[in-house]
């Protein structure tokens, strides 16, 4: 009985010594497992919800440069001022451009006056062409009449020649008959009365012959007159044709003047465009910065006067390691914190992920003409490249956000 009790006490003593050792072992195992789980959770969270404090606030900005040159007459903004879209920024002396516009408008009006005058002159020339055409028709009619008169005169000449021939034959017969009868009167073969009748007939035929010859001369003169008139009509016809051709050639078109309308219109538009550009307005809601001039300064075309920061949209551009880019996609939600007020969280959305940065010359060498210039290096640690991720801030505060301000970006992931 005593032996059994001693054995029981020994077993209880060994059990009491073993229990703390097992408990400490299990606690150690639990701590290791918890540490491992926590490390895995942190690693998962770091990969699927990457975070970087290498970020800056960014906004689009443009340099305001005039499109015309001249002294600045009025400067309506000050440095770091907020302006709304359409606000007048500054004014350039517009007088030279106003004069240029008036000159362009005057030249355009002068061209239109020239076109009107040319149209009137062309209308007058067209009327002259019609008149000369009518003159040609009249001359042609005169030529036709003269030609008919020549034919009539020639017919009259031919008829007169026939009359002269007939009268000459009659006179020859009467003369010969008289010469036959006069010797017979001495021999009493004919009477005195017969001789007198023959002599009278011979005188009458001689007079008729003279009249026929006169008529022939008159007909020939009329023929010559008709031919001269025909020549005059022909010359008048040629003159009318020449005048018609000259008048027709003098008729010009409005095409050279009309073609100048486009140039004059463009000159007016260009002058008005320059005049309008003497006043420069804000193209969007913006912040004025880098203003270092005042009224009276001479503005040159394309020379920047100050800068406008687009206040409509703000981004936080964070540089993430290349190994984290596979877990960042456009459209993911993000949290943005700015250093000026780190306890305020701003919501954002990933707009884009960068696709390129300047290559490291220590890794790939210099990219120049010829062969690549690769320098030998003993760098044992290869740093991961960082690519910019653009996060658009949705609920930005105009008073806190400034270009180049430090920020912290956390991608929420899924």
BAVEXTI-88609 format. One record per residue: x, y, z of N, C-alpha, C in turn; residue in three letters. Coordinates in steps of 0.001 Angstrom, whole numbers, padded with zeros to 6 digits, always signed. Example, Ala and Ser with C-alpha at 12.3 -4.5 7.8 and 13.67 -1.06 7.14 Angstrom:
2
+013190-005690+007800+012300-004500+007800+013200-003300+007800Ala +012850-002250+007080+013670-001060+007140+012900+000030+007870Ser 
//
This chain:
414
+000837-001193+000000+000000+000000+000000+000864+001232+000000Unk +001932+001137+000817+002874+002251+000877+003580+002422-000423Unk +003933+001368-001064+004612+001415-002373+003737+002046-003428Unk +002502+001751-003458+001551+002317-004437+001408+003802-004257Unk +001374+004237-003021+001240+005682-002773+002466+006433-003245Unk +003668+005884-003007+004911+006527-003459+004981+006625-004965Unk +004492+005596-005619+004508+005594-007109+003582+006654-007645Unk +002458+006785-006974+001478+007789-007435+002040+009177-007268Unk +002705+009433-006173+003285+010751-005953+004382+011062-006966Unk +005150+010028-007320+006232+010249-008316+005636+010608-009676Unk +004569+009938-010042+003941+010208-011356+003378+011610-011376Unk +002750+012034-010295+002175+013373-010242+003258+014435-010312Unk +004414+014133-009644+005512+015107-009706+006037+015247-011126Unk +006196+014148-011860+006686+014196-013265+005700+014918-014176Unk +004405+014714-013927+003377+015381-014755+003401+016880-014529Unk +003566+017272-013272+003609+018685-012969+004826+019346-013580Unk +005937+018639-013730+007139+019203-014354+007036+019265-015863Unk +006246+018366-016451+006143+018303-017926+005197+019351-018471Unk +004157+019730-017791+003119+020630-018309+003659+022015-018663Unk +004462+022696-017869+005002+024018-018278+005886+023955-019507Unk +006618+022908-019679+007480+022776-020864+006635+022665-022134Unk +005595+021828-022076+004742+021673-023258+004018+022986-023591Unk +003591+023691-022532+002877+024948-022761+003768+025987-023423Unk +005010+026073-022919+005935+027035-023541+006254+026665-024979Unk +006307+025348-025250+006560+024913-026634+005415+025318-027540Unk +004196+025079-027071+003048+025419-027905+002900+026937-028071Unk +003252+027663-027035+003209+029125-027169+004212+029610-028193Unk +005399+029014-028177+006422+029388-029165+005958+029083-030578Unk +005391+027877-030724+004882+027504-032059+003791+028469-032505Unk +002897+028850-031547+001826+029800-031908+002355+031157-032302Unk +003382+031620-031559+003962+032919-031897+004579+032884-033283Unk +005291+031796-033573+005923+031674-034902+004870+031640-035988Unk +003820+030865-035756+002761+030781-036767+002054+032127-036942Unk +001807+032799-035815+001158+034112-035908+002038+035112-036636Unk +003342+035040-036296+004268+035944-036990+004291+035662-038482Unk +004318+034369-038833+004328+033985-040242+003038+034437-040943Unk +001915+034232-040253+000634+034648-040843+000576+036154-041009Unk +001056+036866-039965+001058+038318-040064+001972+038796-041188Unk +003133+038148-041310+004039+038521-042400+003426+038269-043761Unk +002746+037088-043877+002083+036791-045157+000968+037802-045438Unk +000229+038171-044387-000847+039142-044582-000289+040501-044991Unk +000800+040896-044309+001418+042172-044675+001956+042124-046089Unk +002590+041003-046459+003119+040866-047818+001991+040900-048838Unk +000897+040207-048558-000245+040202-049471-000823+041611-049603Unk -000960+042268-048447-001523+043622-048487-000592+044584-049219Unk +000717+044422-049013+001669+045309-049683+001662+045090-051192Unk +001428+043838-051610+001424+043554-053043+000103+043921-053702Unk -001002+043665-053022-002310+043895-053623-002870+045268-053288Unk -002327+045943-052321-002696+047327-052018-001410+048129-051836Unk -000666+048318-052935+000643+048966-052812+000515+050403-052323Unk +001557+050851-051651+001577+052175-051077+002948+052792-051338Unk +002963+054104-051570+004229+054788-051779+004140+056202-051225Unk +005245+056627-050608+005336+058028-050196+006200+058837-051151Unk +006595+058174-052252+007339+058869-053311+006325+059399-054326Unk +005550+060375-053934+004463+060903-054774+004406+062413-054625Unk +003853+063048-055641+003700+064492-055652+002358+064862-056247Unk +001862+066005-055803+000628+066539-056364+000961+067207-057700Unk +000086+067002-058672+000348+067524-060020-000959+068031-060618Unk -000832+069055-061461-001962+069580-062233-001421+070073-063571Unk -002271+070076-064559-001861+070606-065858-001650+072108-065755Unk -000701+072602-066514-000458+074045-066521+000014+074456-067911Unk -000261+075691-068224+000101+076230-069536+000780+077570-069339Unk +001645+077905-070249+002261+079227-070261+001422+080183-071091Unk +001058+081303-070535+000259+082300-071248+001209+083200-072042Unk +001091+083133-073347+001910+083944-074241+000987+084620-075251Unk +001170+085898-075528+000283+086604-076471+000541+086168-077906Unk -000492+086324-078725-000388+086033-080154-000146+087290-080981Unk -000148+088431-080309+000233+089696-080937+001208+090384-079995Unk +001953+091336-080531+002935+092010-079699+002560+093468-079499Unk +003110+094007-078432+002839+095402-078110+002945+095618-076610Unk +002894+096860-076177+002963+097155-074738+001690+096728-074016Unk +001867+096198-072810+000724+095785-071994+000116+097042-071372Unk -001135+097324-071710-001803+098518-071218-002467+098282-069868Unk -003042+097085-069698-003739+096770-068451-003403+095335-068067Unk -002997+095141-066815-002720+093817-066255-003720+093593-065131Unk -004672+092698-065355-005812+092543-064471-005662+091422-063448Unk -004506+090801-063351-004310+089705-062400-003059+089981-061585Unk -002959+089252-060502-001760+089298-059662-001277+087865-059443Unk -000088+087745-058959+000493+086427-058757-000306+085637-057722Unk -000476+084324-058010-001187+083382-057131-002670+083706-056989Unk -003222+084425-057948-004649+084745-057935-005429+083638-058621Unk -006616+083368-058105-007519+082420-058750-008393+083174-059750Unk -008443+082683-060980-009268+083304-062023-010221+082266-062577Unk -011371+082745-063003-012364+081874-063608-012266+081937-065132Unk -012834+080930-065753-012827+080882-067217-013516+082122-067783Unk -012846+082802-068716-013402+083992-069351-012992+085289-068706Unk -012298+085236-067560-011834+086474-066938-010734+087111-067778Unk -010757+088446-067872-009747+089174-068633-008429+089164-067861Unk -007365+088681-068517-006058+088591-067871-005250+089869-068093Unk -005089+090277-069340-004357+091506-069622-004754+092001-071011Unk -004411+093252-071285-004730+093893-072555-003465+094482-073156Unk -003300+094273-074452-002189+094838-075219-002718+096021-076023Unk -001881+097021-076221-002277+098213-076980-002864+097798-078322Unk -004138+098101-078515-004856+097622-079690-004895+098622-080837Unk -004364+099812-080643-004492+100841-081674-003883+100444-083014Unk -002652+099905-083054-002124+099508-084375-002982+098464-085072Unk -003561+097553-084306-004376+096490-084895-005747+097018-085297Unk -006244+098043-084593-007488+098687-085007-007288+099407-086340Unk -006148+100083-086476-005843+100758-087745-005692+099741-088873Unk -005035+098615-088566-004859+097578-089592-006199+097012-090033Unk -007134+096847-089090-008463+096347-089438-009202+097359-090305Unk -009138+098640-089938-009801+099655-090754-009220+099710-092156Unk -007914+099567-092263-007282+099567-093587-007739+098370-094403Unk -007805+097192-093776-008240+095989-094489-009689+096125-094943Unk -010547+096688-094075-011948+096892-094459-012045+097892-095610Unk -011216+098955-095570-011225+099946-096651-010781+099324-097970Unk -009747+098517-097920-009283+097864-099151-010332+096901-099688Unk -011038+096224-098789-012104+095338-099232-013226+096131-099903Unk -013609+097283-099302-014645+098120-099904-014182+098690-101242Unk -012898+099051-101334-012359+099553-102596-012436+098499-103686Unk -012134+097268-103326-012229+096181-104301-013670+096001-104777Unk -014625+096066-103855-016020+095927-104262-016430+097069-105187Unk -015924+098300-104919-016196+099415-105827-015610+099183-107203Unk -014393+098646-107259-013783+098337-108547-014600+097296-109307Unk -015109+096313-108576-015921+095282-109233-017188+095903-109817Unk -017833+096820-109055-019051+097480-109569-018728+098317-110801Unk -017641+099102-110758-017252+099917-111911-016919+099043-113107Unk -016227+097951-112868-015865+097060-113974-017101+096432-114591Unk -018078+096119-113760-019324+095572-114294-020021+096591-115190Unk -020023+097860-114772-020626+098894-115612-019864+099048-116911Unk -018538+099057-116824-017739+099194-118046-017968+098011-118979Unk -018060+096829-118422-018300+095646-119250-019678+095734-119900Unk -020667+096229-119128-022009+096383-119707-021975+097362-120889Unk -021212+098467-120735-021088+099433-121834-020389+098803-123030Unk -019349+098018-122767-018639+097362-123869-019526+096341-124561Unk -020335+095649-123781-021257+094687-124393-022252+095414-125289Unk -022733+096577-124832-023630+097377-125683-022915+097820-126946Unk -021644+098218-126808-020874+098607-127991-020698+097441-128942Unk -020534+096254-128396-020438+095058-129249-021732+094862-130028Unk -022854+095067-129351-024141+094933-130040-024286+095977-131141Unk -023862+097224-130819-023926+098280-131831-023045+097951-133024Unk -021829+097476-132747-020928+097125-133848-021465+095936-134637Unk -022135+095015-133948-022752+093898-134666-023853+094402-135584Unk -024648+095366-135090-025683+095958-135953-025044+096692-137123Unk -023917+097379-136868-023208+098047-137963-022737+097060-139007Unk -022305+095895-138585-021888+094862-139549-023068+094442-140411Unk -024225+094236-139765-025402+093849-140546-025782+094945-141543Unk -025709+096215-141092-026034+097323-142001-025055+097378-143166Unk -023762+097214-142852-022749+097231-143914-022940+096078-144877Unk -023303+094931-144342-023562+093794-145230-024760+094064-146135Unk -025781+094712-145582-026932+095075-146417-026529+096069-147492Unk -025676+097063-147116-025194+098024-148116-024387+097334-149199Unk -023592+096367-148812-022815+095624-149811-023737+094881-150759Unk -024788+094295-150184-025733+093562-151030-026441+094514-151989Unk -026857+095693-151457-027511+096667-152331-026552+097163-153409Unk -025298+097424-153024-024313+097888-153995-024044+096823-155051Unk -024025+095580-154628-023809+094496-155592-024965+094421-156574Unk -026201+094593-156072-027358+094586-156956-027332+095795-157892Unk -026907+096948-157343-026818+098142-158190-025787+097956-159286Unk -024696+097267-158998-023678+097002-160018-024260+096120-161118Unk -024983+095102-160675-025588+094224-161681-026577+095010-162553Unk -027355+095885-161928-028304+096703-162694-027568+097648-163634Unk -026472+098242-163136-025706+099163-163989-025079+098424-165147Unk -024592+097232-164882-024008+096447-165972-025077+096102-167010Unk -026254+095772-166531-027346+095490-167479-027684+096741-168288Unk -027695+097910-167626-027975+099155-168336-026891+099455-169361Unk -025630+099182-168983-024535+099406-169933-024687+098493-171135Unk -025016+097239-170861-025188+096311-171979-026346+096753-172875Unk -027446+097189-172267-028583+097656-173050-028219+098898-173848Unk -027435+099811-173215-027010+101026-173925-026077+100682-175064Unk -025207+099723-174855-024305+099314-175940-025093+098739-177106Unk -026112+097968-176771-026954+097430-177849-027683+098579-178577Unk -028144+099565-177801-028808+100708-178439-027861+101477-179332Unk -026600+101664-178851-025607+102360-179677-025344+101574-180947Unk -025212+100296-180842-024966+099469-182037-026134+099559-183006Unk -027340+099530-182469-028523+099607-183322-028607+100966-183985Unk -028369+102029-183199-028447+103370-183757-027316+103615-184742Unk -026175+103027-184456-025057+103182-185386-025386+102489-186712Unk -026037+101344-186647-026427+100644-187879-027466+101453-188648Unk -028415+102023-187891-029437+102843-188551-028806+104083-189185Unk -027857+104698-188507-027218+105898-189069-026382+105542-190282Unk -025700+104397-190194-024900+103960-191355-025814+103736-192570Unk -026948+103111-192336-027875+102869-193431-028381+104194-193997Unk -028762+105130-193115-029285+106425-193590-028208+107207-194312Unk -026939+107165-193806-025853+107890-194436-025552+107298-195810Unk -025484+105984-195884-025209+105326-197168-026348+105595-198169Unk -027565+105579-197682-028712+105821-198552-028668+107256-199079Unk -028277+108225-198278-028179+109612-198689-027094+109759-199742Unk -025968+109087-199497-024868+109180-200464-025235+108528-201783Unk -026129+107542-201780-026551+106945-203056-027544+107850-203808Unk -028380+108526-203018-029429+109332-203665-028896+110662-204196Unk -027909+111244-203572-027420+112544-204025-026864+112484-205460Unk -026113+111513-205892-025686+111490-207309-026862+111258-208260Unk -027869+110545-207793-028995+110252-208682-029882+111484-208883Unk -029768+112486-207957-030599+113691-208110-030138+114482-209316Unk -028833+114534-209610-028324+115266-210766-028829+114639-212058Unk -028999+113366-212059-029460+112665-213271-030976+112546-213293Unk -031642+113143-212329-033090+113196-212261-033699+111812-212052Unk -032892+110897-211436-033450+109556-211170-034298+109555-209899Unk -034039+110506-209017-034807+110647-207769-035244+112087-207672Unk -036191+112309-206821-036705+113659-206657-035962+114336-205515Unk -036158+115643-205449-035518+116418-204378-036133+116032-203031Unk -037406+115748-203074-038073+115375-201825-037488+114093-201264Unk -037167+113147-202061-036591+111887-201587-035209+112137-200987Unk -034486+113041-201674-033151+113337-201138-033282+114055-199817Unk -034254+114985-199718-034424+115705-198448-034833+114741-197320Unk -035727+113834-197617-036146+112859-196588-034970+111984-196158Unk -034144+111588-197128-032986+110757-196792-031998+111543-195948Unk -031824+112889-196344-030905+113712-195562-031461+113930-194150Unk -032767+114156-194036-033388+114343-192718-033282+113063-191885Unk -033514+111974-192505-033430+110686-191776-032004+110431-191309Unk -031034+110816-192179-029625+110593-191802-029260+111461-190617Unk -029774+112734-190606-029503+113632-189472-030171+113100-188208Unk -031404+112600-188361-032123+112064-187200-031405+110843-186634Unk -030897+110008-187507-030188+108803-187030-028872+109186-186392Unk -028226+110225-186933-026985+110671-186316-027264+111194-184914Unk -028363+111954-184767-028723+112458-183433-029094+111312-182496Unk -029832+110330-183019-030197+109174-182203-028959+108409-181776Unk -027947+108332-182680-026704+107652-182335-025994+108404-181218Unk -025997+109758-181313-025352+110530-180256-026061+110316-178911Unk -027415+110295-179000-028137+110053-177758-027849+108661-177181Unk -027749+107672-178031-027449+106312-177567-026056+106260-176963Unk -025114+106970-177645-023754+106975-177090-023728+107698-175742Unk -024515+108817-175637-024595+109514-174351-025189+108613-173266Unk -026232+107864-173671-026844+106934-172717-025861+105857-172298Unk -025044+105424-173240-024031+104412-172920-023022+104974-171945Unk -022588+106216-172205-021636+106843-171283-022241+106996-169891Unk -023564+107399-169908-024237+107537-168607-024326+106191-167883Unk -024650+105138-168621-024743+103806-168004-023384+103351-167498Unk -022337+103626-168259-021001+103266-167819-020601+104047-166567Unk -020991+105344-166537-020701+106139-165345-021460+105600-164142Unk -022729+105214-164356-023484+104628-163250-022877+103306-162790Unk -022344+102538-163730-021676+101280-163357-020449+101561-162511Unk -019667+102559-162952-018482+102906-162148-018893+103406-160765Unk -019979+104196-160713-020445+104693-159421-020910+103547-158534Unk -021624+102597-159151-022093+101443-158379-020923+100614-157876Unk -019886+100462-158721-018710+099698-158282-017970+100426-157166Unk -017908+101756-157294-017270+102536-156225-018072+102427-154932Unk -019399+102476-155055-020239+102328-153868-020068+100946-153248Unk -019927+099951-154121-019700+098584-153620-018386+098500-152861Unk -017354+099139-153420-016074+099136-152726-016174+099861-151376Unk -016905+101003-151385-017099+101721-150124-017875+100861-149113Unk -018901+100163-149599-019673+099294-148701-018813+098166-148157Unk -017952+097602-149035-017047+096558-148564-016072+097066-147520Unk -015532+098285-147778-014612+098872-146797-015337+099155-145483Unk -016595+099643-145588-017368+099889-144377-017651+098593-143629Unk -017910+097518-144387-018124+096215-143750-016855+095747-143029Unk -015714+095883-143684-014452+095494-143032-014194+096339-141790Unk -014502+097643-141901-014302+098512-140744-015232+098124-139595Unk -016483+097780-139942-017429+097373-138898-016985+096069-138243Unk -016472+095153-139056-015981+093894-138490-014774+094128-137589Unk -013869+094989-138032-012696+095286-137203-013110+095959-135899Unk -014047+096882-136003-014516+097562-134794-015206+096565-133851Unk -015983+095667-134442-016660+094658-133627-015646+093757-132919Unk -014635+093347-133645-013609+092481-133049-012853+093228-131937Unk -012533+094490-132208-011835+095283-131207-012690+095479-129955Unk -013965+095765-130157-014861+095959-129017-015052+094657-128252Unk -015165+093567-128980-015344+092277-128306-014111+091895-127511Unk -012940+092194-128065-011706+091900-127324-011553+092801-126103Unk -012165+093984-126164-012063+094895-125026-012943+094464-123867Unk -013899+093589-124150-014776+093102-123081-013991+092120-122220Unk -013733+092494-120976-012978+091644-120059-013940+090952-119094Unk -013384+090122-118238-014178+089423-117227-013837+089969-115837Unk -014691+089640-114900-014477+090056-113520-013624+089070-112738Unk -013190+088010-113396-012484+086946-112669-011249+087446-111928Unk -010377+088273-112551-009204+088733-111783-009573+089504-110522Unk -010631+090336-110615-011031+091101-109436-011773+090228-108429Unk -012637+089354-108937-013396+088488-108029-012462+087565-107270Unk -011382+087130-107943-010432+086240-107267-009719+086930-106103Unk -009726+088256-106103-009085+088976-105003-009975+089087-103775Unk -011241+088716-103919-012157+088828-102787-011706+087955-101625Unk -011265+086729-101943-010830+085833-100881-009668+086411-100093Unk -008700+087003-100814-007535+087578-100131-007942+088766-099273Unk -008838+089625-099802-009261+090789-099013-010086+090348-097802Unk -010942+089347-097985-011722+088837-096852-010815+088228-095797Unk -009811+087480-096256-008867+086881-095309-008080+087960-094572Unk -007728+089038-095278-006998+090131-094625-007854+090773-093539Unk -009147+090943-093820-010037+091521-092810-010158+090578-091610Unk -010323+089289-091878-010440+088327-090785-009148+088269-089968Unk -008005+088308-090650-006733+088270-089934-006558+089514-089062Unk -006929+090680-089604-006813+091914-088819-007758+091893-087626Unk -008977+091392-087831-009917+091314-086710-009450+090281-085684Unk -008854+089184-086167-008316+088166-085253-007197+088749-084400Unk -006305+089512-085005-005222+090151-084244-005779+091164-083242Unk -006808+091894-083670-007402+092874-082758-008050+092172-081567Unk -008738+091079-081822-009372+090344-080725-008330+089761-079775Unk -007160+089383-080307-006121+088792-079469-005387+089828-078625Unk -005729+091094-078780-005137+092104-077894-005662+091954-076473Unk -006804+091302-076320-007346+091002-074998-007222+089503-074771Unk -006534+089135-073713-006283+087730-073409-007137+087341-072217Unk -007923+086269-072402-008844+085805-071367-008399+084438-070856Unk -008845+084107-069651-008518+082820-069050-009260+081713-069787Unk -008560+080684-070262-009234+079611-071000-009964+078630-070097Unk -009679+078643-068788-010335+077741-067834-010104+078290-066432Unk -010776+077682-065468-010541+078051-064076-009104+077695-063720Unk -008368+078684-063220-006940+078452-063054-006381+079315-061943Unk -005121+079011-061621-004346+079769-060647-003192+080442-061366Unk -003027+081733-061159-001943+082484-061784-000673+082282-060967Unk +000416+081978-061642+001685+081810-060943+002818+082274-061842Unk +003959+082552-061216+005165+082983-061920+004935+084279-062700Unk +004180+085200-062090+003930+086505-062694+005029+087472-062249Unk +005849+087900-063208+007009+088734-062864+007054+090021-063669Unk +005934+090418-064305+005923+091640-065098+004834+092565-064574Unk +004799+093760-065089+003776+094725-064709+003319+095460-065960Unk +002348+096350-065788+001839+097122-066915+002964+097965-067514Unk +002930+098074-068843+003962+098823-069558+005007+097937-070183Unk +005097+096678-069734+006067+095762-070329+005664+095468-071765Unk +006668+095224-072602+006399+094950-074018+006269+093438-074189Unk +005116+093034-074682+004844+091607-074879+005216+091210-076301Unk +005930+090110-076419+006337+089575-077716+005507+088332-078039Unk +005325+088109-079325+004532+086966-079769+005219+085677-079328Unk +004448+084813-078661+004947+083517-078253+005841+083531-077032Unk +006093+084696-076470+006949+084775-075283+006075+084710-074032Unk +006354+083710-073183+005511+083456-072020+005587+084608-071022Unk +004419+085019-070535+004320+086114-069564+004158+085568-068147Unk +003256+084610-067991+003092+083936-066704+002476+082570-066968Unk +002227+081829-065902+001733+080459-066018+000370+080348-065368Unk -000499+079548-065990-001807+079234-065433-001854+077758-065071Unk -002157+077478-063817-002329+076103-063359-003808+075744-063460Unk -004084+074670-064185-005476+074240-064363-006012+073729-063034Unk -006941+074481-062453-007483+074124-061145-008691+073206-061237Unk -009034+072742-062418-010215+071901-062550-009938+070453-062157Unk -008719+069985-062390-008388+068581-062122-007012+068512-061479Unk -006935+067706-060410-005666+067507-059708-005354+066017-059678Unk -004064+065734-059764-003591+064345-059693-002531+064224-058597Unk -002382+062991-058180-001230+062618-057361-000468+061570-058156Unk +000752+061890-058497+001572+060972-059294+002532+060278-058340Unk +002311+058971-058174+003149+058183-057290+004043+057261-058076Unk +005284+057123-057646+006251+056249-058297+006252+054897-057584Unk +005773+053848-058253+005681+052510-057681+006743+051607-058313Unk +007198+050648-057513+008189+049703-058002+007581+048853-059108Unk +008432+048441-060021+007957+047689-061174+007293+046378-060782Unk +007673+045805-059654+007043+044571-059216+005621+044768-058729Unk +005237+045998-058428+003887+046274-057956+002916+046649-059068Unk +003432+046877-060256+002574+047371-061339+001543+046346-061784Unk +001836+045062-061604+000873+044040-062021-000391+044074-061186Unk -000346+044723-060008-001515+044809-059136-002195+046172-059228Unk -001752+047006-060184-002346+048341-060343-002939+048441-061742Unk -004203+048774-061791-004886+048916-063075-005729+050189-063067Unk -005919+050815-064224-006779+052002-064282-008182+051688-063781Unk -008743+052607-063043-010076+052436-062489-010087+052022-061034Unk -008935+051582-060501-008883+051197-059094-009027+052426-058201Unk -009612+052198-057035-009726+053255-056056-008390+053452-055359Unk -008175+054668-054866-006927+054981-054191-007186+056017-053109Unk -006288+056033-052120-006304+057037-051064-005102+057944-051238Unk -005316+059235-051076-004256+060218-051257-004174+061072-049987Unk -002951+061267-049509-002691+062127-048362-001632+063139-048779Unk -001826+064369-048383-000842+065410-048673-000137+065781-047375Unk +001115+066189-047507+001930+066447-046334+001487+067687-045563Unk +000793+068610-046257+000350+069808-045541-000762+069486-044539Unk -001474+068389-044758-002505+067962-043809-002625+066440-043915Unk -001685+065709-043282-001625+064256-043471-002765+063493-042835Unk -003557+064094-041990-004647+063368-041347-005938+063388-042168Unk -005923+064044-043325-007110+064107-044179-006904+063179-045382Unk -007869+062288-045559-007790+061343-046677-008624+061873-047853Unk -008016+061846-049035-008704+062241-050253-008888+061016-051140Unk -010086+060883-051676-010385+059745-052544-009872+060021-053951Unk -009377+058967-054569-008860+059096-055925-009126+057859-056750Unk -008907+057976-058040-009082+056882-058992-007835+056822-059869Unk -007333+055615-060092-006159+055450-060947-006552+055772-062382Unk -005912+056780-062959-006172+057142-064355-005323+056325-065314Unk -004044+056191-065022-003162+055487-065945-001901+055062-065214Unk -001218+054116-065846+000054+053606-065331+001107+053877-066388Unk +002223+054465-065956+003265+054836-066912+003859+053638-067621Unk +004258+053860-068879+004850+052801-069688+006315+053055-070013Unk +006889+054102-069462+008290+054336-069781+008918+055351-068865Unk +010172+055108-068550+011008+056061-067819+012360+056093-068508Unk +013158+057077-068173+014476+057186-068787+015346+056003-068374Unk +015913+055278-069349+016749+054125-069003+017948+054540-068153Unk +018333+053635-067238+019477+053881-066365+020760+053648-067146Unk +021596+054681-067343+022830+054475-068122+023807+053515-067447Unk +023708+053351-066116+024587+052398-065434+024230+050962-065767Unk +023026+050741-066298+022583+049379-066611+022727+049078-068090Unk +022196+049975-068958+022209+049686-070399+023232+050516-071145Unk +023893+051459-070472+024856+052306-071150+024190+053472-071833Unk +024984+054204-072628+024498+055371-073330+024018+054981-074712Unk +022814+055429-075049+022236+055133-076365+022656+056234-077325Unk +023729+055996-078055+024239+056948-079021+024438+056251-080354Unk +024895+057029-081347+025171+056443-082655+026352+055495-082550Unk +026331+054503-083394+027389+053491-083335+027019+052380-082378Unk +028025+051826-081708+027780+050735-080781+027369+051266-079419Unk +026558+050486-078665+026169+050918-077319+027384+051066-076418Unk +027355+052113-075591+028444+052373-074645+028037+051801-073290Unk +028368+050539-073034+028003+049855-071804+029201+049878-070862Unk +029055+050549-069709+030125+050635-068732+030098+049410-067812Unk +031299+048912-067474+031382+047783-066547+031163+048279-065132Unk +030365+047519-064374+030017+047934-063018+030089+046754-062071Unk +030303+047054-060789+030374+046028-059751+029223+046173-058767Unk +028117+046781-059232+026972+046929-058343+026330+045573-058098Unk +026334+045146-056825+025747+043853-056486+024252+043963-056223Unk +023803+045146-055867+022379+045329-055582+021720+046011-056783Unk +020752+045341-057344+020021+045890-058505+018702+046464-058012Unk +018586+047778-058038+017379+048434-057552+016245+048309-058581Unk +015047+048113-058060+013883+048006-058937+013551+049380-059520Unk +013192+049379-060804+012782+050625-061445+011411+051044-060937Unk +011174+052317-060947+009897+052866-060494+009206+053555-061675Unk +007895+053330-061762+007098+053896-062848+005990+054771-062265Unk +005712+055894-062913+004687+056801-062377+003278+056263-062604Unk +002463+056380-061574+001050+056027-061640+000254+057302-061358Unk -000617+057635-062289-001388+058882-062168-002725+058578-061505Unk -002965+059229-060359-004210+059050-059608-004962+060381-059616Unk -006157+060353-060160-006975+061560-060202-007713+061723-058877Unk -007545+062875-058236-008168+063149-056940-009582+063661-057192Unk -010534+063048-056511-011938+063394-056744-012430+064515-055833Unk -012038+064505-054571-012545+065504-053616-011403+066382-053112Unk -010677+066966-054057-009528+067782-053683-009971+069065-052994Unk -009063+069630-052210-009303+070901-051541-008454+071971-052221Unk -009066+073005-052777-008284+074023-053500-007249+074713-052620Unk -007498+074766-051332-006564+075463-050445-005348+074611-050098Unk -005449+073295-050235-004363+072407-049820-003496+071935-050989Unk -004093+071816-052166-003372+071192-053270-002523+072232-053995Unk -001242+071884-054150-000282+072713-054868+000589+071812-055727Unk +000965+072285-056875+001795+071484-057780+003154+071241-057128Unk +003571+069989-057115+004856+069616-056546+004814+069301-055066Unk +003644+069366-054451+003526+069075-053026+003702+067575-052780Unk +004356+067219-051678+004583+065811-051337+003265+065154-050969Unk +003149+063883-051346+001915+063152-051088+002232+061692-050839Unk +001248+060994-050288+001303+059543-050067+000110+058941-050797Unk +000366+057910-051592-000681+057274-052396-000758+055807-051993Unk -001974+055360-051705-002231+053954-051406-003301+053444-052355Unk -002968+052359-053048-003912+051744-053978-004723+050735-053188Unk -006025+050846-053251-006866+049940-052480-006905+048544-053060Unk -006696+048393-054343-006818+047077-054959-008261+046655-055010Unk -008484+045346-054938-009840+044816-055022-010440+044624-053641Unk 
//
